[in-house]
Amino acid sequence: MAPNNTGISTRGQRVVVAGASGGIGLGVALAFAKSGAEVWIVGRNPRTGNEVIEKLKQAAPIATPAPEFRFFQADLGTIAECLRVANDLADAAGESGIDHLIMTQGGPAVPTDIEPNVDGLDSHFAIQLMSRFVLAHHLTLVRPTIKQSIIAVVIAGMGKANFDVKDITLEALKKKGGYSILPTAARDCTIMDAVWQELAERSPSVRFLHLYPGFVKTAALSDMSGQSPLLRVMFRVGGCLLGQEIEEYAQVPLYLVANPEGQKLVGTEAKATQWNEKPKRLSESPALKTPGTREAIWNFMVSKLPQ
C-alpha cells in the first residue's frame, strides 16, 4: 500500500528528477508537481521532455506565483554530459539551490550491451551508476547546490558479501558470457551504498537515500528486451503478482523527503540509508564490511572524473 501523502505540500521547494521522460521518473515528477513543488527534469529527448513539462503544469495546483517547470537536455551515458548538465543545473539554481535531487535513469543490464563507451564503461554502468555518482558528487562537493536530499532509485538491499575490487566493471563475467541482471544487481547495490556513504560523510548537510522500487508496472518491466526467456517470464509474473502502479510507487520518495512521518523514519542527520518499496529500512551491502572495499570503489569512481 502506498504511503498516505494527502495534504502534504512541497510548495516553495525545488526538485530535480533525472530520468523523468517516462516510468518511475515521470511518476515521481508528477507526484511532486501535484504537491506544489517546482520541478525540473533531465532527459535525452527535448520533444518528450517538453511533453512532460506540459503534464507537470496541468498536474500542479493553481498558485500565485505559479511554480516553474523546466527541462534540461542531457545524455547521461557519458561523464562529460553529466558534468555539463550538472553545471547547467547549478547555474540555473543559483544561490537558492535545489532541495531534492531524485535519480531514476537507467534500467537492468542487457547481456549483449557490453561494449565500452568513450569513458571505457558499458552503457548500464555508465547510466545506472556513474551518472548518479557524477551528478551527486558535482552538486554536493564541487558546486554545492543540493540543500536537503539526494535519492537514487536503483537496487538497494541486493548486495552480497563478495565483491571483487579488482574487477568493478565485471570484465571477467562479460568474457564468460555471464553478464546479466542478477550479478550486476549485487554489484550495483554495493557501489551505490559505498559512494552514498562516502558522500554523506563529505556533505554534512545532505541526506543520501538509496531506494529499491521492487516490481513497478513500467513499460520496461513488461518488455525486458535482451533478457533470457526465463528472466522475461519471471519479471512478467512478478509484475503481475507483486507489481505496484507507477503512481503508487511515486509516493515513496515524496513520503521520505516531504512527509513529516517519512522524515521521522529517515532522520535529520546527513547519512546514507537504504529503503524498499514499503518503505522499510534495509541494510547496507554486506561487502562494505570488508576493510578497503568502500575506499576502492570510491577511488575507482573518482578516477573516471576529469583531472
KATAJO-V473438 format. One line per field, one symbol per residue. phi: phi as a letter, one per 30 degrees, with the letter a starting at -180 (. if undefined). psi: psi as a letter, one per 20 degrees, with the letter a starting at -180 (. if undefined). A space follows every 10 residues. Layout:
phi = ???
psi = ???
//
This chain:
phi = .ddcceidcc ejccbcccic dahddddded dddddjddbc bbadcedded ddeddddddd ddabdddcbb ccdacddbde dddddddddd dddiddibdb cbcbdjaddc edcbddcdci bdddddddcd dddddddddb cdbebdcbab ccdbbeicdb ddaddcbdch ddddddicda eddddddddd dddddddddd ddbdcccccc ccdidcdcdd ddcheidded dddedddedd dcdcdeddde ddedddcbde ddddddicdd acbbbcddcb dcddeddddd ejdddddedd dddddec
psi = pqqojpippk piqpppopkj habggggggh ghghjjqppq qprhohgggh ggghhgghhq qpqoqqqppq popqojiqhg hghghghggg ghhbhhapgp pppjqaaqpp himjpqaijk qqhgggghgg hgggggghjg hgnohphgqp poodlqjjqr hppoiimhjl hghghikjoa gghhgggggg gggghggghh hinijppopo poibopmrhh hhfkqirqhg hggghgghhg hiqqqghghi ighgghihph ghhhghriqo rpqqqaigpq prqrphhiip pigggggghg ghhiqp.
//
